[in-house]
Amino acid sequence: MARHGAGRGWYGKVVGAALGVTILATGASMWTAQAGAVGSSPKASAPAKPAAVKPVDVTIVHASDKGARGVNITIDDGPDPVWTPQVLDVLAEYGVKATFCMVGTQAQAHPDLVKKVVAAGHRLCDHSVSHDTTMDKKSQAYQSQQILDAERMITEASGGVRPMYYRAPGGAFTPYSRQLAASRGMRPLGWNVDTKDFERPGTEAIVTTVQQEIANGPTLLFHDAGGDRSQTVAALRQVLPWLKEQGYSFGFPVR
């Protein structure tokens, strides 16, 4: 999978300081302590673990629960106070449910939007704390912090609804990160069609990419944060009815 948006620097500017605080503040948290369940033994003094969750498959999922003619709309990098409401409005207009892959610090900053996403029937996905597309080059401790702290941030922001998937920023999965996410009940989530909307190539270019590449598989990648997403909103207004006209139905990634 392509490392989409690897050159974007907005996350480093916005969340760099917050991430440093998060690492220090949560290093011994019961969420991060869950890392002991994967590849190491927890210390005797570790706090009690959260309620048990059902592990899921560690393989990266692309398939739709709607079958061969199913499509999964996935929305990355938010929530964003400007663009997420607009994306939600378009999805509601066409009766489409989507999976929102949220950055932990964004969820923490905008809990009202996380709750709005959940209330509309969409699913949540852990997209790490700070959208580090080089996570696969970092230590297991760092990967654990990024995944588990984001899980906590999203769950708290939602009012208790846990993310059902984990999507590594830029597709930077590792065997360890996939196993850790799966042990927390979050299925690793890939994509088949990268719309490249984060590059703002123009609405028509985004639409054309979907039309030309939908045969590659059911999971489509869009973004609702990280910059001006007006092209994404406009493209969704064209893509969603077009997919319906082609006989596709909208679902969620298989768990």
Secondary structure per residue as TSV (DSSP state, phi and psi in degrees):
chain	resnum	aa	ss	phi	psi
A	1	M	-	360.0	140.6
A	2	A	-	-68.0	147.7
A	3	R	-	-86.7	78.5
A	4	H	T	-62.7	137.1
A	5	G	T	69.6	20.3
A	6	A	T	-60.5	-26.2
A	7	G	T	-88.5	-2.9
A	8	R	-	-72.1	130.8
A	9	G	-	-107.0	2.2
A	10	W	H	-67.0	-32.2
A	11	Y	H	-65.6	-41.5
A	12	G	H	-61.3	-38.6
A	13	K	H	-70.7	-39.2
A	14	V	H	-80.9	-40.4
A	15	V	H	-113.0	2.0
A	16	G	H	-56.6	-50.1
A	17	A	H	-66.6	-41.7
A	18	A	H	-62.8	-36.5
A	19	L	H	-64.2	-41.9
A	20	G	H	-60.9	-41.8
A	21	V	H	-65.5	-41.3
A	22	T	H	-60.5	-44.0
A	23	I	H	-60.1	-44.8
A	24	L	H	-68.7	-43.5
A	25	A	H	-72.5	-27.6
A	26	T	H	-111.7	3.6
A	27	G	T	-56.3	-33.2
A	28	A	T	-108.3	14.9
A	29	S	S	-69.8	162.0
A	30	M	T	-69.5	-22.1
A	31	W	T	-70.5	-49.6
A	32	T	G	-66.0	-30.5
A	33	A	G	-60.6	-21.3
A	34	Q	G	-60.7	-22.1
A	35	A	G	-57.5	-25.3
A	36	G	G	-62.7	-20.8
A	37	A	G	-74.8	-12.0
A	38	V	T	-124.3	102.3
A	39	G	T	87.9	-0.9
A	40	S	S	-157.3	166.2
A	41	S	-	-96.9	132.8
A	42	P	-	-67.0	148.5
A	43	K	-	-70.3	151.6
A	44	A	T	-62.4	-27.8
A	45	S	T	-89.0	2.2
A	46	A	-	-63.0	145.4
A	47	P	-	-64.0	163.1
A	48	A	-	-60.4	144.1
A	49	K	-	-78.7	155.8
A	50	P	-	-64.7	170.9
A	51	A	S	-53.5	142.3
A	52	A	-	-61.0	145.5
A	53	V	-	-120.6	157.1
A	54	K	-	-83.9	119.3
A	55	P	-	-62.1	153.9
A	56	V	-	-124.9	177.3
A	57	D	-	-62.0	138.5
A	58	V	-	-84.8	-11.2
A	59	T	S	-73.1	151.6
A	60	I	-	-75.2	121.6
A	61	V	B	-90.3	143.7
A	62	H	-	-129.3	-26.1
A	63	A	-	-65.2	155.0
A	64	S	B	-103.1	144.9
A	65	D	T	-72.9	-2.1
A	66	K	T	-94.7	4.0
A	67	G	G	86.9	-157.3
A	68	A	G	-62.9	-29.3
A	69	R	G	-106.2	26.0
A	70	G	E	-92.8	154.1
A	71	V	E	-133.5	136.4
A	72	N	E	-108.2	116.8
A	73	I	E	-88.6	122.1
A	74	T	E	-122.1	139.1
A	75	I	E	-124.6	120.5
A	76	D	E	-107.8	155.9
A	77	D	S	86.7	-8.5
A	78	G	-	-87.6	-160.1
A	79	P	-	-80.5	154.4
A	80	D	-	-125.9	133.5
A	81	P	T	-65.6	-21.9
A	82	V	T	-89.8	-49.5
A	83	W	H	-93.8	-33.5
A	84	T	H	-60.1	-44.2
A	85	P	H	-60.0	-36.3
A	86	Q	H	-68.5	-40.4
A	87	V	H	-63.4	-42.7
A	88	L	H	-61.4	-38.5
A	89	D	H	-63.6	-42.3
A	90	V	H	-66.7	-44.0
A	91	L	H	-60.2	-42.3
A	92	A	H	-65.7	-38.2
A	93	E	H	-58.4	-36.5
A	94	Y	T	-104.1	6.2
A	95	G	T	66.3	36.5
A	96	V	-	-108.6	135.3
A	97	K	-	-100.0	146.1
A	98	A	-	-135.8	170.7
A	99	T	E	-110.9	122.2
A	100	F	E	-101.5	113.6
A	101	C	E	-91.7	103.3
A	102	M	E	-100.4	140.4
A	103	V	-	-79.9	134.4
A	104	G	H	-55.1	-45.9
A	105	T	H	-67.8	-31.5
A	106	Q	H	-68.5	-42.1
A	107	A	H	-63.0	-42.6
A	108	Q	H	-62.9	-36.1
A	109	A	H	-77.5	-23.5
A	110	H	-	-133.4	61.3
A	111	P	H	-62.0	-28.3
A	112	D	H	-62.1	-38.0
A	113	L	H	-72.3	-36.4
A	114	V	H	-61.5	-44.7
A	115	K	H	-64.5	-35.9
A	116	K	H	-66.1	-39.3
A	117	V	H	-61.1	-47.3
A	118	V	H	-64.5	-43.7
A	119	A	H	-61.9	-27.9
A	120	A	T	-83.1	-1.0
A	121	G	T	91.8	10.6
A	122	H	-	-85.5	166.2
A	123	R	E	-106.0	156.2
A	124	L	E	-104.1	148.6
A	125	C	E	-138.2	136.3
A	126	D	E	-79.1	121.2
A	127	H	-	-118.8	28.8
A	128	S	-	79.5	171.4
A	129	V	S	-74.5	-43.7
A	130	S	S	-131.8	12.9
A	131	H	-	58.0	49.3
A	132	D	-	-87.0	108.0
A	133	T	T	-77.1	0.9
A	134	T	T	-109.3	21.1
A	135	M	G	-55.5	-33.6
A	136	D	G	-69.3	-10.3
A	137	K	G	-98.2	-2.1
A	138	K	S	-100.1	171.5
A	139	S	-	-68.0	161.2
A	140	Q	H	-62.9	-35.4
A	141	A	H	-61.8	-40.6
A	142	Y	H	-67.4	-44.9
A	143	Q	H	-59.5	-42.4
A	144	S	H	-60.9	-46.3
A	145	Q	H	-60.0	-45.1
A	146	Q	H	-62.6	-41.6
A	147	I	H	-77.1	-50.0
A	148	L	H	-74.6	-36.6
A	149	D	H	-67.6	-37.9
A	150	A	H	-65.3	-40.3
A	151	E	H	-57.4	-45.6
A	152	R	H	-63.6	-46.2
A	153	M	H	-60.1	-44.6
A	154	I	H	-67.8	-43.6
A	155	T	H	-62.7	-43.9
A	156	E	H	-65.5	-41.9
A	157	A	H	-64.7	-33.4
A	158	S	H	-78.5	-12.9
A	159	G	T	88.4	18.0
A	160	G	S	118.1	-1.0
A	161	V	-	-87.5	122.1
A	162	R	-	-86.4	149.6
A	163	P	-	-65.7	141.5
A	164	M	S	-98.0	-10.2
A	165	Y	E	-138.4	164.2
A	166	Y	E	-131.2	123.1
A	167	R	-	-116.0	118.2
A	168	A	-	-69.2	134.9
A	169	P	G	-54.9	128.4
A	170	G	G	65.5	12.3
A	171	G	G	75.9	21.4
A	172	A	-	-82.0	60.0
A	173	F	-	-77.6	155.1
A	174	T	-	-132.9	161.5
A	175	P	H	-55.7	-37.9
A	176	Y	H	-65.4	-48.0
A	177	S	H	-65.3	-36.7
A	178	R	H	-66.3	-42.7
A	179	Q	H	-65.9	-41.5
A	180	L	H	-63.4	-47.8
A	181	A	H	-60.0	-46.1
A	182	A	H	-62.5	-35.4
A	183	S	H	-66.5	-21.8
A	184	R	T	-96.7	10.9
A	185	G	T	80.8	17.1
A	186	M	-	-110.9	110.3
A	187	R	E	-71.1	128.0
A	188	P	E	-58.3	131.8
A	189	L	B	-120.4	124.0
A	190	G	-	-102.2	-157.0
A	191	W	-	-153.6	158.7
A	192	N	S	-111.1	-33.4
A	193	V	E	-121.9	110.0
A	194	D	E	-92.9	108.5
A	195	T	-	-72.0	-11.8
A	196	K	-	57.1	26.4
A	197	D	G	-64.9	-22.7
A	198	F	G	-65.6	-19.9
A	199	E	G	-85.6	-6.0
A	200	R	-	51.3	59.6
A	201	P	-	-79.6	-4.8
A	202	G	-	112.8	145.6
A	203	T	H	-57.2	-45.8
A	204	E	H	-64.2	-35.7
A	205	A	H	-64.9	-39.9
A	206	I	H	-64.3	-45.2
A	207	V	H	-62.5	-44.5
A	208	T	H	-62.2	-39.5
A	209	T	H	-58.9	-44.9
A	210	V	H	-62.4	-46.9
A	211	Q	H	-63.4	-35.7
A	212	Q	H	-83.0	-26.1
A	213	E	H	-112.5	-0.5
A	214	I	G	-60.0	-25.8
A	215	A	G	-66.8	-15.8
A	216	N	G	-71.8	-19.9
A	217	G	-	151.4	171.2
A	218	P	S	-86.1	-14.2
A	219	T	E	-97.4	116.1
A	220	L	E	-103.3	138.7
A	221	L	E	-109.0	120.5
A	222	F	E	-128.0	174.0
A	223	H	E	-134.5	143.8
A	224	D	S	-122.0	19.2
A	225	A	S	-158.1	177.0
A	226	G	S	90.4	12.9
A	227	G	S	143.3	-167.1
A	228	D	-	-68.9	116.3
A	229	R	-	-111.6	25.9
A	230	S	H	-62.8	-34.5
A	231	Q	H	-66.9	-37.0
A	232	T	H	-63.5	-46.6
A	233	V	H	-60.0	-45.7
A	234	A	H	-65.0	-39.0
A	235	A	H	-66.6	-40.6
A	236	L	H	-60.8	-34.5
A	237	R	H	-64.2	-24.9
A	238	Q	H	-94.7	-39.1
A	239	V	H	-69.7	-43.3
A	240	L	H	-62.2	-49.6
A	241	P	H	-66.6	-32.6
A	242	W	H	-63.4	-43.8
A	243	L	H	-62.2	-39.1
A	244	K	H	-63.3	-40.5
A	245	E	H	-63.5	-29.8
A	246	Q	T	-82.6	-0.1
A	247	G	T	91.8	12.3
A	248	Y	-	-85.4	151.2
A	249	S	E	-119.7	157.1
A	250	F	E	-103.4	131.4
A	251	G	E	-140.3	-157.8
A	252	F	-	-121.4	156.9
A	253	P	B	-59.4	143.1
A	254	V	-	-61.8	137.7
A	255	R	-	-96.2	360.0
